[in-house]
């Protein structure tokens, strides 16, 4: 049983963060960590109806479990950010250490910025171990598609369905909204549960450092283990190309709220899986070639999802019968999705989805200004680039049905005169980029998104 760590640990004064052990049995992965000589912090990941690990995949499964242990540790490391990291299992090979160094530095950049910390030069995973040699596992040709409850993952699902691809809708946690969206896809579903160590909450009460962690990286590592366990050759996230754009630059460092959704992380992890887990396990984002605006254009055609999806973080755990139960109307995610969908949906349809007109509320001016990067930086949220928000707003400003709405009228009179109209065209945002890591088997699905 996990012991109370509160009497032994002053989180911000700790000197060492230890990766103690990891194990798996009967569908439960246990991941143990500790600060200094303190008690273990034990996290558990539960995999439902888990089959026995096939003997041919045992080495790959062990490598994936160790990866999950290393990546999930970011939730605990940030409580004290001590200057030394120790691994009970010994030093890592250079590629693994580099993956972890990059993830912890850039994935915690927003956390560091908000807490006035500088993690550069502080994060150094022990290296010097030998790299493995792995081949293909002949994994079944089917795809795990993470569902987040919002528009992007639903576009990815429908794109894979359009080519007859075999796929499973997968998510971590117990959100009723995500479960509702997953059910609406008609795909088989897989739902894992992550139980954080209770000692982490004790540390928080004792003044631990707190803030944003790269949760997409943690979920990715859980899905890697699931792919080996249940038999899938690909994991296809729905991260758009703007996820690679930094939120701001601070003291010479790029700070990207979405770093673990970026192409940089996707490349690091995807390459690592091919050399350390299985040569035929692909990790990609199906939506990487596309902007948020191109994705919202594709989603605007997916009417069966209009009454179940929500990108709102504040109302995320709620599942209600009315639009106002799923959209708070106050957060950057609500603002951006409303703005991005507006050029592609009839106005009455959009207002029916949200239950209100967010662009006719003067009280929301500051929120939309941040999206436009007007007198503010982009919000620390999973939203598109300022330039594409400006393109969407400009498109609305040219349409009679939107011109009288308070924030569109304000854009026309106050903001637009300061902008170069030549830089505000919507069409360039609808063109795909050639830069992506989508494997050949899934590439035909790209046409369903950009059409």
N, C-alpha and C positions, 0 to 999 in steps of 0.2 A: 504494500500500500504506500502511496506517495506521502512523504512526510512534509510537515510545515517547514518552509524555508525561512520564515520571517525572522526568526531569532538569530540566524546565522549570517544573513546577507545584507550588506548595504550596497544596493546595486550599482550606484555610480562610483563606488570606491573599489570595485572588484578589479583584479589584475589579470585573471585568466578566464577565458570561456572554453569549456571542455565539451567535445563531442564524445560522450561516454560509450554508448553502445546503440545498436539497432537490431531488431529481431522481427521475425514474422511467423505467425502460427494461426491456423484456423480462421483465416480471413482478417486478421488484425495485425497491423504493423505497429511496433512500439519503437519510439525514437527517444533516446535519453540524452539529456544535456545537464551541465552543471556549471556554476560559477565558483572559481577558487576551489575550496574543499567543501563546498556546500552540498546540500542534499540534491538528489536527482530531480530534474524537471522532466516528466515523462508525457509525451504526446502520443495519442493513438489515432490511427487511420483505419477505418472499418470498410472492408470490401464485401459487399453482399453476395451471398450464394457463391462464395469463391471456390473454384475447382482446385484440385491438387496441382501444384506447379509441375508441368511436364518435365521429365528428366532432361530433355534436349534444351530446355530453356532455363535450367537451374542457374547456370553461371550468369546469364543475362539478367535473370530476376535478382540475383544477389547484387549485381552492379547497379541495377535500377533502385534497389532498396537503399544502398549506400548513398546514391545520389539524392534520394528523397531525404535521408537523414541530414545530409550536408546543406541542402537548400532550405528545408523547413526550419533549420536552426536560426535563420535570419530573424524569425519572430522573437527569439529569446536573446540572441546576441545583442540586439538593439536596446535591451533593458539596461545594460551596463556599459556597452561598447568598450570592454577592457582592451589593453594594448597587446595581449597575447592570445593566440588561438592554439589549442592543443587537440590532437586527434588520438584517441586510444588505439585506433587501428593502424597508426603509423602515417608517414608522410604520403602526400599525393603525387601522382605523376604531374608533369608540368602542365599538360592540357587541362586536367581537372582542377588544379590549383588556380590556373588562369581564369577558368570559367567562374569559380567561386569568388576570386578576388574582384573580378569585374561586376558580378552580380551584387555583391555586398556593397561595393563602392557606389555604383550607379543606381542600384535599386533602393539604396538608403539615402540618395542625394537629397531628396525632398525632406526626409526626416532630419538629416543633418542641417539643412538650410533653416528649417523652422526652429530647430533647437540651438542654433548658433554653434554648431560643431563643424569640425573639418576632419573628415575620415581619411583624407589622402595621406598615405604613408603609414596608416594605422592598421589597415586590414592586410594581413599576410598569412594566407593558409600555408602550413608547412608543406614544402615540396622536396622532391628528390626520390620519390618512389618510381617504380617502373610501370610503363604503360602496357595494357593488355593487348592481345591480338584477337579480334573477333571477326566472325564471318556472318553470313546470312542465316536466319532461323527458319526460313520458309513460312513466315507468318501469313495467316489468312488475309486475303485482299479485301479488307473492310476497314472502315474509318470510325474513330471516336470523334464526335463533334461536340465540343463543350457548349452548353446552353447557358446564357447569362440572363435571360429574361428580356433582353432588349432586341432591337431590330437587327443588329449585325449578325448574330449567330443564326437567326432565322433565315436571313438571306443566304448564308452559307449552307444551311440544311437544304433549302429548296434548290440550290444550285447542284448539290450532290444528288438529290433525288431526281433532278432533270436528266441526268446521264445514267440513271438506273444503278447508281452506286449503292453498295450495301453499307449502311451506317447505323450508329447508335447514338442517341442523344444522351450526353453525360454531364453530370454536375456534382459539385462538392457542397455539402451543407443541406439545410432543411427548409429552404425558401419555398413557400407555397406558390409564389408567383412563378418561379423558375419551373417548378413541377407542372404547373398549368400550361406553360409554354411548351415544355417537353412533350406533354401528352398531346397537345394540339398538332405537333409535327407528324404524328402517326408512326414515328420510328420506335424501335425497341429502346428502352431507357435503362440507364445505369446510374445509380446515385450512391456516392461514397460519403462517409461522414468523417469529419476531422474534429477531434477532441483535443483542444489545447490543454497543456499542463495547468492544473489548478494553481500551482505555485507561481505561475506568471502573474496571476491577478494579485497574489500577495505582494510580489515585487512592485507592481504598479502602485499599490497602496503605500509602499515604502519610498515612493519617489523615483521609481525607475524612469529612465528616458522612455518616451513614448512617441508614436507617430506612424506615418505611412510606411508600410512594407511592400515589397514587390510580390503581392499575393498571386498574380498570374504565374509567376515562376514556381511558387509552391504548388499550385494546382496543376501546372504542367508536369512536375515531378510525380505527383500522384497519378496522373494519367499515363505516364510512361510505365509505371509499375502495373497499372491496370491493363495496358496494351500487351505486356508480356504475359500477365496472368490469364487474361481471358482470350487472347489471341486476336490482335489487330495489327495491321502493318502501317497504319498512319493515324496521326493525331492532327486534326485540321481545326485550328482556332479561327476566329473571325476578326483579326486585328487589321485595321486599315493602315494605309501608308502614313497618314498623319500621326499615328502613334509614335513614329520615330522623331517627331519634331519636339525640341526642348520647350518646356514651359517658360523657362527664363535662364539667364546666365548669371552666376553669382560668384564673385571672387575667382574668376577664371575657370569655373567649372559649370558645365551644362547641367541643368536640373530638369529632368523629365519625369513628370508624374507617371507616365506610362512606359517607363523604360523596359519593364519586363514584357511589354507588348510590342517592343520595337523590333525592327529588322536586325539590329545588332545582337540582341539577346537571342532571337530566333536562330540566327546563324551560328552563334556560339553553341547553343544547346543542340541544334540539329546536327552539326558536324560532330559534336562530342558523342551523340548517340550512335552515329554510324561507326565510330572507332572504338567505343567502349561498351556498347550494349548489343546492338544488332545492325548489321549493314543494311538490312531491309526494313528498318523501322524509321519512317519519315515523320518529322515534326515540322509543321508549316502553318502559315496563315493563308487560308484560301482567299481572303479579301485584300491581301497585301498590295496588289497593283492599283487599288481603287482608293479614291478620296472618300471622305464622309458623304459628300454630296452625291457622288456616283452610287454609293450604297443606299442612301435614302431614296434616290430615284428608283433603284431596284425594289426596295421595300415597299414603295408606294403602290406597287402592283400586287402585293401579297395581302389582299383584303381579309382573308380568313384569320389573320393574326391581330387585326386592329383592336379587338376587344380583350386581348389577353396580354399583350406585350407592355413593358414599361422599362425605360432606362433610368427612372428616377431613383436616386440612392436613398433619399429620405423615406420614401414610401415603399422601399424595396421589399420589405417582408410582409406587406399587406396584400391581400387579394380580395378586392371588393367588387360589387356589382356595378359601381358607377365609375366614370373616368376619374373623378376627383379622389377616388380611393387609391388610384394607381399613380397619379401625378401630383406632386405637391405644388408645382407651379412656381416655386421660389428658388430652386437650386440650379446650378449651371447646366446640369444634364437636361433638365426639363426645358430650359431656355434654348439650348443648342438643338435638341431634337425637334422642337417646335419650329425653329428658324430653318433648319435644314430640310424639313419635310414640306414647308410652306410653298416652295416653288413647284412642287411636283404633285400636289393634291389640291382638289377643289377646296376652297376656303371652308365651306360648311362641313366638309368631311373632316378636315383637320380640327376644327373647333369641337366637333363631336367626339373625337379621340381624347382631347385634353379636357373637355368640359368647360373651357373658357378661352378667351383670346388674350394670350400673353403679350402680344405686341400692341395691345390697346390699354396697357396698364402703365401709367407714368411712374409708378412706384418701382418698376422693374428696370428702370433706365440704367442704373449702375451695373446690374447683372449683364445686360446685353452689351454695354460698353466694354466690359471685360472680354466678352467673346470676340468683339470687333478689334480688340487690342487698342482701344481708344482711351487714352488717359489711364491705362491700367495694363497689367500683363495678363496673359491667358490664365484662366482659373486652374487651380490644382485639381483637375478633374479629367475624365476621359472624354474630351471634347475635341472638335476639329481645329484646324489652324485658323488664326485670325483672318487671313486672306480669304479663305473660303467662306467664313461667316460674313465678311464684307461683300463678297460676290452674291451670296444669297440675299442679303438685305438690299443690295442694289437692284437685284431682279425684282423684288417685291415693290421697291420704290417706283418702278416703271409700270406697275400694273394698277389699273383704276380701283380694283376691289380692295387693295391694301393701302392706298395712299392716304386715306383719312385716319388710319389707326395711329395712335399717339406716338409710338416709338418709330414707326416708319416715317411719319411726317417730320419728327425731330431729326431723323437721319438725313432726310432730304434738305432740311434747312440749315442744320448745324454741322453735320459731319461730312456729308458729301462734297461740299465746296472745298474741303481740305484734301480730297483724294484725287488721284489720277484715274479718271473714268476708264482709260484704256486698260487699267489693271483689274477691272471689276467684272470682266466677262465671266459668265457661268460656264460656258461650253468647255474651256480648257480643263476645268475640274472634273469633267465627265469622261475624259480620256484616260485609259489605263496606262500605268507605267510598266515597262518591261521587267522591272526589278522585283523578283519574287523567288520563292523556293518551293513552289507547288510541284509535287512529283508528277511524272508523265501520266500516271493512271488517273489523276484528278484534274489535269489541265483542261480537258473538254468542258468541265463545269464552269470555267472562267467566262465562257461565252454567255452563259445564262445570267451572269451578273452585269456585264457591261452592255448588254443589248438594249 
